[in-house]
Amino acid sequence: MHIPLQGATNGFDRTVFFVSDGTGITAETFGHSVLTQFDLRFRQIRLPFIDSVDKAHEAARRINDSHQVEGKRPIVFSTLVQAELSDIIRRASGMHMDLIQTFVDPLEQELGIKSTHTVGRSHNIADSTDYKNRIEAINFSLAHDDGQSHKNLALADVILVGVSRSGKTPTSLYLAMQYGIKAANYPLIPDDFERGQLPSGLVPFRGKMFGLSILPDRLSEVRNERRPGSKYASLENCRYEVNEAERMMQREGIRWVSTTVKSIEEIATMILQELRLDKRAY
């Protein structure tokens, strides 16, 4: 059923469509990389599973509606494999960025062979070794989140340490989901600082450890969102914990990075580079 766009862009500078015969993740990831180069606000709409002529026409109508309502051509990032469906979208009133024609066609000429033109191939990996490794890594990271278990730490690719709320959990899960890296994470707490030692269960695996730190004022802001007005979130306590954690990491020879102004992607890339971990999944 055709559902027209309602109203204008509500403060956005331009509408962007990500059109795909699969999940749309590839189109969206590439589109985001390009759009971040422009200091504008984009209204983003994902149109996944466009795998029939009827769906392609419906997507084209939505693109045309956007142009008519907003008075500006929407930007369209497309990863449609079937030429018939791609042609329908290209006839719509948008500024088109076709990733298949831009990259696959020149590669066919360079490699001297035709691509498979298989729909959704990049994400159809349920039976692949990479996919199974990634699932195992996610389960491992969840089981070893926030110091829940010391079991099977010898299987860990990396063990993240740092004070509570310094970014260990999201970084661990990102490494697992994106790269199939088995990442455990453990908080450094005041008891550790009073003893002046790492948690005993981690000592044999010092070579796998990587530290995350954060500026005390930012840590206080984050903790106050969780436990407002508590000693845990006080700036004084945050300064103490961060200073002690960084001192311990320096003493133990643990490489570390401040997460204050870094994205999870940047943090993960630094860990992969510093520990020379192979990227296993995509």
C-alpha positions as CSV (number, residue, x, y, z in Angstrom):
1,M,0.0,0.0,0.0
2,H,1.3,3.5,-0.9
3,I,1.8,5.7,2.1
4,P,2.8,9.2,1.2
5,L,5.4,11.1,3.3
6,Q,3.8,13.5,5.8
7,G,4.9,17.1,6.0
8,A,8.3,18.6,5.6
9,T,11.7,17.6,6.9
10,N,11.2,19.1,10.4
11,G,14.5,20.9,10.5
12,F,16.5,18.4,8.4
13,D,18.4,19.8,5.4
14,R,17.8,16.8,3.1
15,T,16.2,13.4,3.1
16,V,18.3,10.4,2.3
17,F,17.1,6.9,1.3
18,F,19.0,3.7,1.6
19,V,17.5,1.2,-0.8
20,S,18.5,-2.5,-0.8
21,D,17.3,-5.9,-1.8
22,G,18.7,-7.1,1.6
23,T,19.0,-5.6,5.0
24,G,20.2,-2.2,3.8
25,I,23.2,-2.3,6.2
26,T,25.8,-2.0,3.4
27,A,24.1,1.0,1.8
28,E,23.5,2.6,5.1
29,T,27.1,2.1,6.3
30,F,28.6,3.5,3.1
31,G,26.1,6.3,3.1
32,H,26.9,7.3,6.6
33,S,30.6,7.4,5.8
34,V,30.0,9.8,3.0
35,L,27.4,12.0,4.7
36,T,29.5,12.6,7.8
37,Q,31.7,14.7,5.5
38,F,29.0,17.3,5.3
39,D,27.9,19.6,8.1
40,L,24.2,19.1,7.5
41,R,21.3,17.3,9.1
42,F,20.0,14.4,7.1
43,R,16.6,12.7,7.5
44,Q,17.5,9.0,6.9
45,I,15.0,6.4,5.7
46,R,16.0,2.7,5.1
47,L,14.0,0.8,2.5
48,P,15.2,-2.9,2.9
49,F,14.1,-6.0,1.1
50,I,13.2,-4.3,-2.2
51,D,13.2,-7.6,-4.1
52,S,10.3,-7.3,-6.5
53,V,9.1,-4.9,-9.2
54,D,6.1,-3.9,-7.0
55,K,8.3,-3.1,-4.1
56,A,10.7,-1.1,-6.3
57,H,7.8,1.0,-7.7
58,E,6.6,1.6,-4.1
59,A,10.1,2.8,-3.1
60,A,10.3,5.0,-6.2
61,R,7.0,6.6,-5.2
62,R,8.3,7.4,-1.8
63,I,11.4,9.0,-3.3
64,N,9.2,11.0,-5.6
65,D,6.9,12.1,-2.8
66,S,9.9,13.3,-0.8
67,H,10.9,15.5,-3.7
68,Q,7.4,16.8,-4.2
69,V,6.8,17.6,-0.5
70,E,10.2,19.0,0.3
71,G,11.1,20.7,-2.9
72,K,14.6,19.1,-2.9
73,R,15.7,15.9,-4.5
74,P,16.4,13.2,-1.9
75,I,19.8,11.5,-1.9
76,V,19.5,7.8,-2.7
77,F,22.1,5.2,-1.8
78,S,21.3,1.9,-3.6
79,T,22.7,-1.6,-3.4
80,L,20.1,-3.3,-5.7
81,V,21.7,-6.1,-7.6
82,Q,18.9,-6.8,-10.1
83,A,19.2,-4.4,-13.0
84,E,15.4,-4.2,-13.5
85,L,14.8,-3.1,-10.0
86,S,17.8,-0.7,-10.1
87,D,16.4,0.9,-13.2
88,I,13.1,1.6,-11.6
89,I,14.8,3.4,-8.6
90,R,17.1,5.3,-10.9
91,R,14.1,6.7,-12.8
92,A,12.7,8.2,-9.5
93,S,13.3,11.8,-8.7
94,G,16.4,11.6,-6.6
95,M,20.2,12.0,-6.6
96,H,21.4,8.4,-7.1
97,M,24.5,6.8,-5.7
98,D,24.4,3.2,-7.0
99,L,27.1,1.2,-5.2
100,I,26.7,-1.8,-7.5
101,Q,27.3,0.1,-10.7
102,T,30.0,2.2,-9.2
103,F,32.1,-0.6,-7.8
104,V,31.0,-4.0,-9.2
105,D,30.9,-3.1,-12.9
106,P,34.5,-1.7,-13.0
107,L,35.7,-4.7,-11.0
108,E,34.1,-7.0,-13.5
109,Q,36.1,-5.3,-16.3
110,E,39.3,-5.4,-14.2
111,L,39.0,-9.0,-13.1
112,G,37.8,-10.3,-16.4
113,I,34.8,-12.2,-15.0
114,K,31.2,-11.5,-14.2
115,S,30.0,-11.1,-10.6
116,T,27.5,-13.6,-9.3
117,H,24.8,-10.9,-9.0
118,T,23.5,-12.8,-6.0
119,V,21.0,-10.9,-3.9
120,G,22.0,-10.4,-0.2
121,R,25.2,-12.4,-0.5
122,S,27.2,-10.2,1.8
123,H,24.9,-11.1,4.7
124,N,23.9,-14.6,3.8
125,I,26.6,-16.2,6.0
126,A,24.6,-18.3,8.4
127,D,26.6,-21.5,7.5
128,S,30.0,-19.9,7.2
129,T,32.9,-20.3,9.6
130,D,33.1,-16.5,10.1
131,Y,29.5,-16.3,11.2
132,K,29.9,-19.2,13.7
133,N,33.0,-17.6,15.1
134,R,31.2,-14.3,15.5
135,I,28.3,-15.9,17.4
136,E,30.8,-17.7,19.7
137,A,32.6,-14.4,20.3
138,I,29.4,-12.7,21.2
139,N,28.4,-15.5,23.7
140,F,31.9,-15.4,25.2
141,S,31.8,-11.6,25.6
142,L,28.4,-11.7,27.3
143,A,29.5,-14.5,29.6
144,H,32.7,-12.4,30.6
145,D,31.0,-9.0,30.8
146,D,31.9,-6.9,33.8
147,G,34.0,-9.5,35.5
148,Q,31.2,-12.1,35.7
149,S,33.5,-15.1,35.2
150,H,37.2,-16.0,35.2
151,K,36.4,-19.3,33.4
152,N,38.2,-20.0,30.1
153,L,40.0,-16.6,30.1
154,A,42.8,-18.4,28.2
155,L,40.4,-18.4,25.2
156,A,40.1,-14.6,25.3
157,D,41.6,-12.6,22.5
158,V,41.6,-9.5,24.6
159,I,40.7,-8.5,28.2
160,L,39.6,-4.9,28.6
161,V,40.1,-3.3,32.0
162,G,39.2,0.1,33.4
163,V,36.9,1.8,35.9
164,S,33.2,1.3,35.8
165,R,31.5,3.1,32.9
166,S,34.6,3.7,30.9
167,G,33.2,2.0,27.8
168,K,34.3,-1.6,28.3
169,T,31.0,-3.4,27.6
170,P,30.1,-1.7,24.3
171,T,33.6,-2.0,23.0
172,S,33.7,-5.7,23.9
173,L,30.4,-6.4,22.1
174,Y,31.5,-4.3,19.1
175,L,34.7,-6.3,18.8
176,A,32.7,-9.6,19.0
177,M,29.9,-8.6,16.6
178,Q,32.1,-6.9,14.0
179,Y,35.2,-9.0,14.1
180,G,34.6,-12.2,15.9
181,I,37.0,-11.2,18.7
182,K,36.5,-12.9,22.0
183,A,36.7,-10.0,24.4
184,A,36.3,-10.2,28.2
185,N,36.1,-7.1,30.3
186,Y,36.7,-6.5,34.0
187,P,36.2,-3.4,36.2
188,L,39.0,-2.0,38.3
189,I,37.5,-1.1,41.6
190,P,38.6,0.6,44.9
191,D,39.4,-2.8,46.5
192,D,42.0,-3.3,43.7
193,F,43.5,0.1,44.3
194,E,43.8,-0.5,48.0
195,R,45.6,-3.8,47.4
196,G,47.7,-2.2,44.7
197,Q,47.2,-5.2,42.6
198,L,45.2,-6.5,39.6
199,P,42.4,-9.0,40.3
200,S,44.3,-12.3,40.9
201,G,42.4,-14.1,38.2
202,L,43.7,-11.7,35.5
203,V,47.4,-11.7,36.4
204,P,48.3,-14.8,34.2
205,F,46.8,-13.0,31.2
206,R,48.5,-9.6,31.5
207,G,49.7,-9.9,27.9
208,K,46.1,-9.9,26.6
209,M,45.0,-6.9,28.6
210,F,44.1,-3.5,27.2
211,G,43.0,-0.6,29.4
212,L,40.2,2.0,28.9
213,S,40.3,5.3,30.8
214,I,38.2,8.4,30.7
215,L,38.3,12.0,32.0
216,P,37.0,12.3,35.5
217,D,34.4,15.0,34.7
218,R,33.0,13.0,31.9
219,L,32.9,9.9,34.0
220,S,31.0,11.8,36.7
221,E,28.4,12.9,34.1
222,V,27.9,9.3,32.9
223,R,27.6,7.9,36.4
224,N,25.2,10.6,37.5
225,E,22.9,9.5,34.8
226,R,22.8,6.1,36.4
227,R,23.1,6.9,40.1
228,P,22.5,10.7,40.5
229,G,24.0,12.3,43.6
230,S,25.8,9.1,44.8
231,K,29.4,8.9,46.0
232,Y,30.0,6.5,43.1
233,A,29.2,9.4,40.7
234,S,30.9,12.2,42.6
235,L,33.7,14.1,40.8
236,E,36.0,13.5,43.7
237,N,35.5,9.7,43.6
238,C,35.8,9.7,39.8
239,R,39.1,11.5,40.0
240,Y,40.4,9.0,42.6
241,E,39.4,6.0,40.6
242,V,40.7,7.2,37.3
243,N,44.0,8.3,38.7
244,E,44.5,5.0,40.5
245,A,43.4,2.9,37.5
246,E,45.8,4.8,35.2
247,R,48.6,4.4,37.8
248,M,48.0,0.7,38.0
249,M,47.9,0.2,34.2
250,Q,51.2,2.1,33.9
251,R,52.8,0.0,36.7
252,E,51.6,-3.2,35.1
253,G,52.7,-2.3,31.6
254,I,49.1,-2.4,30.3
255,R,48.5,-0.3,27.1
256,W,45.5,1.9,27.5
257,V,43.6,4.7,25.8
258,S,41.2,7.4,26.9
259,T,37.7,6.9,25.6
260,T,36.5,10.4,26.4
261,V,36.3,11.7,22.8
262,K,36.6,8.5,20.9
263,S,33.9,6.5,19.2
264,I,33.6,2.8,19.8
265,E,34.8,2.2,16.2
266,E,38.0,4.2,16.9
267,I,38.6,2.4,20.2
268,A,38.1,-1.0,18.6
269,T,40.5,-0.1,15.8
270,M,43.2,1.0,18.2
271,I,42.8,-2.3,20.2
272,L,43.1,-4.4,17.0
273,Q,46.2,-2.5,15.9
274,E,47.9,-2.4,19.3
275,L,47.4,-6.1,20.0
276,R,47.8,-7.1,16.3
277,L,44.5,-9.0,16.3
278,D,43.2,-10.2,12.9
279,K,39.8,-9.0,11.7
280,R,38.0,-12.2,11.3
281,A,34.5,-11.2,10.3
282,Y,32.8,-8.5,8.2
